[in-house]
Amino acid sequence: MPAELTYRYRSPYFKHIFGSDGYASGYYTYLWAEVLDTDGFELFKEKGIFDPETAKKFKENVLEKGGSVDPMELYVNFRGHKPSVDALLRNRGLADAKAVDLSSKSGK
């Protein structure tokens, strides 16, 4: 690291994340919600943001069923596969935007 730059954060600054179960599990929940959000929204981007059929699938398989069915089953019914972190990585610029989403196609 160049001498002109100083470390902004040191490991003790992250104790609230790694030092207790509560914060880490909450943070994981937010991150998992973002995985579902970005992966699900990719279907809208693929089919068209205002595609009525995609909106209907989302409404019928996620919004209307709520907690009446296993959430993963509802998501798979909507999206066609289990959620993948690939969309989140692309959204954050950590993966090539043109990369093929292999994990969702392999059924992981």
N, C-alpha and C positions, 0 to 999 in steps of 0.2 A: 504494500500500500504506500502511496506517495507520502512523504513526511509532512506535506502541507495539510493532509487530511487527518483528522483525529477520529478515533472510534467514538461513535455516538452512543452506542449501546454496549453494555457488558452483560455477561451472563446473569448477574444478580437482578438485572432489570426484568428478566423474564421469569423470576421465581413464581409470580402469581399464575403463570401458565403451567409450569412444570412442578410446582411445589405443592399443589393440592389437586385432589380429584375433581372438585366441583368446577373450577374454571376450565380445565382441560376438556372435560366432557361437554361443557356448554359450548366451547369453541368448536369442538368436533361437530356438534349438532348444526351450528351455523354453516360450517364448511360443507357438510353433507347436504344441507338445504340448497347451497349454491351449486353443488354438483347436479342435483335434480333440476334446478332452475335452468342451468345452461344446457344440459343435455336435452331436456324437454323442449326448450325454445329452439334448439337446432331443427326439430321436426317442423316447426312453423317456418323457419328460414328455408328449409328444403322444399316445402309444399307451397309456400307463400304465406306471408304474415296474416292475410285476411282470408285464408282458405277455409270455407265453411265446413268441409268434412273434417279437417284437423281440429277446428274449434269444437265441433260436435263430439269427436272422440275424447277430447280433453274434458268437456263438460260431463259426458256420460260416464267416463271411466275414472275420473278423479274427483271432480266437484260433487256430483250427485251421490256417489257411493260413500264418500267420506270414510268413516271408520267401520263400515259394515263388512268390509272385505280386507284381507291382508294388504297392507299398503304396497308391497312389492308387486303383488299380483295386479293391483290396479294400475301401477305405473307401467308394467309390461304390457298390459292390455292397451294402454294409451300409446306408448312409444314403440312397442314392437320388440323391445329387448330390455335387459336390465340396464340401469344407469351406468354410464362410463365417465371416468374423470377426464377423458380426453377433451371434451368440450370446454371444461373449466380451464384446463391447461392452455388450450388455444385462446380462450377469452382473456387470459392473463398474460398472453404473449410468451408462454413457456413451451409451446409446441408449435410446429409449423401449421399454419392455418390451412394448408392444402393437404396435410397428412391424412391418410385414411384411418378411420376409427376401427382398428382391428379388434379391440377387446369386445366391443358390442357385437361383432359378427361371429365371434367364437363362442358366445354364450357365457362368458365369465360373469 
